[in-house]
């Protein structure tokens, strides 16, 4: 369709000119008729007539197709404004008389192709049998009335009686060839599928148009429609396209109307064939056509289309919308279907609305049921988007109910649209306040929105609704749920179990405050984690203990600090009740602040430092802390080791030189944690190693092994206990502590021993008690393998941990040949019975034990038969060569002075020197008792058959203890 611009001239050129808006060139000749300036121009709604108002007191009516003036109306004075009525049948105008005049558009100003008289109205109204009777009467009256035959052919074609339609058309032409005769023949031939013959008939019909462009235009429209009805869709559309483009002065609106109706038919056909997307596109194109505004008047030519083809042009807009609703729905475009329905109902006049009210009601009912069924299917399949759309459609169709809002709320919950689900849940409670369902949905929506306090309130209301339900079945549902108080008790038990292995106090890295366990628990109960846990747990009768434990463990995980005390470290009293981040950042406070910030950056809330998290003035707490510290380090998420003497620019090896490796407490702080990170002076990771656990770093662990002597494989496999006691004592032999007793207290947990803390007892006593427990509980005598001064606690024990610095003596194993040689040498020398008795005696010996600081130790005793003094470099140290039957000669260095003797010069009878070999069960290849938890009371009393000095014998007995070849 081409767009034209009409302009009116002034007094010197009182003409109307037509312009092409694409080229801005004038089209045709000026329209002449007015004698004075033209003040206004109007185009009728059908787009085929033009009215003009002039200062010459006249209103003129023009035919747009040929630019001819077809009527003139004289006004009382000049006219300045003009328009057409909505239906195009009247022309209101106004001018100098200050009045509005109304003029009727004359009939017959356009030639009628089908000037049917009596039967026309019957055809338009669809009364085809009446029209047939009337036309038959005309034929019976005048058998040579060619027009009546042609008109009856149209009626037969409307009834799809193609044979009779063709007969009447041929009869009409045989009487007198005419335009209507050949049109009727073309339509009938198309109906029979004889398309080439039909084309020929329409071509001949063009000879009878009197060269009237409007009649010819309309003839081509009829041809296009007939071809379309014969399923020649492409040809019909091409003809319409060319007709609209090639006839700029023709009634292009008619082309649009025909094209819209054709697309409507294509849409209906596609809809019937279940091609819903295609149908929707056709109906949308119809409704978007400028020719099909529902308020447009129906021009008489369009009425001829109704006569010829039975088109219902007046209902075209309504039918297109109704069909579009169906197509959208079946295509799954629910929102568009509802929008189409709503737009149609909102924009029709009251009369039309009343006429389609039944359809609208049926549409709502049918599709509400269908939407609901499909929505339930989508919800069951977790297709939440579709379910929401379908349930929303039901609601939009004014079919909202309690059950629909329940279902849509569930779908929105599945889609995690918490706020929208909550609105639906509230609607459910409004519609049925007695039901628990709305509150159940409200709880779920609030829980999903992390509004846990409100969620639990809704849950409590839900429980009350269940408790007070009128029917027993609903009341039974209460058993599926737990109350918040029940869940709280379960969580508290898990918290207590978790905190059993956690420090008594920690620092909250969020608030900077020191917290005891109850404060920790209170903080947890106000946290989002706790509320989420309770809110999620109450909905299930069977508590998911694993999930509860995971949440509790994650929340209460803590990080421990391992460091070297320096100067003025903050104590508990210095930070209690204060935000550490607000304290003056100097000395130990700065270190504590940096530690807590580091922990917070890890995403961990709780931090522990030995300087300020233990009340050292409380002996009970101090005792518990010392004995529990290993467990605390072991169960920590991470231990941070701060190396204040390792600058950020350090190279590998700096860690080995750190004073941290010399401190007594750092042994367990290194062994106990599962994860550990070393930080340099500026709180950056050592050597820039940002792995989550430096125990997994081969380079760092090798450096520590070289510095401490602690094998990295032993670190990885370490477990507290008595096994390898001598090796563990050697690890600590070079360590120092601020308080001398701490050297024993810091090691107790490594051996799984609980020692009473008694500062002031001195290190010999503390170390003696530790070694006493190790030997007594394990029976491991390797703790007696030391070099140094003996302890006042017990002379078999060392006075200082440094006595274990020397590695234990390890005798080389005998080869198989050497063993066989020794066994052979004993044959014939030792009687089998005697050897068996000796084995039984050794097997029955008890393990070592302590009682009242006295060591009960099974031994093999060898009397010394000769002592010779050897030269020594130190005057205070004596070296002797000792001889004893059954042993190689021994050289002993000691501070004690012996008098040399020999068999020729024996010792006095009151003096005896013995070599004592502590007995170890492993020499018999028996079970190693290390780490056994046998009670001291269950161990047998040692026998004295190997050595039992006469009870009456008194005097001085000097014993030299031999362990694994070493002497003490």
Protein Blocks (a to p, Z undefined) as FASTA:
>chain_A
ZZdddddddfklcccddddfklopaehjdddhbabdcfbdcddfkopaccdddfkopacd
ddfklopafbdcddfbdcfbdcddfkopaccdddfkopacdddddehkaccfblcfklmm
mmmnopamlmmmmmmmmmmmmmmlmklmmmmmmmmmmnopaklmmmmmmmmmmmogcfkl
mmmmmmmmmmnopamlmmmmmmmmmmmnoopaklmmmmmmmmmmmmmmnopamlmmmmmm
mmmmmmmmbcfklmmmmmmmmmmmmmmmmmmnopaklmmmmmmmmmmpmklcfkbccdfk
lmmmmmmnopafklmmmmmmmmmmmmmmmnopamlmmmmmmmmmmmpcfklmmmmmmmmm
mmmmmmmmmmmmmmmmmmmnopaklmmmmmmmmmmnopacfklmmmmmmmmmmnopaklm
mmmmmmmmmmmmmbmklmmmmmmmmmmnopaklmmmmmmmmmmmmmmpcbfklmmmmmmp
ccfklmmmmmmmmmmmmmmmgcfbdcdfknopacdfklmmmmmmmpmklmmmmmmmmmpm
bacfklmmmmmmmmmpccddddddehjaddfklmgopafklpccehjlmmmmmmmmmmmm
nopabdcdfklmccfklmklmmmmmmmmmmmmmmpmbdcdddfklcfkbcehjlmmpmkl
mpfklmmmmmmpmbdcdddfkopaehhiabfblklpmklmmmmmmmnopafklmmmgccd
jehklmmmmmmmmgccfblklmmmmmmmmnopacdddehjajklmmmmmmmmmmmmnopa
klmmccddddfkbmkbcfbfklmmpccdddddddfklmmmmmmmmgokacfklmmmmmmm
mmmpccdddeehiacddddddddfbdcddddfblkbccdddddehiacdddddfbdcddd
dfklccdfkbccdddddddfklnopacfehiacdfklpccddfklpccdfkbgcdddddd
deehiaZZ
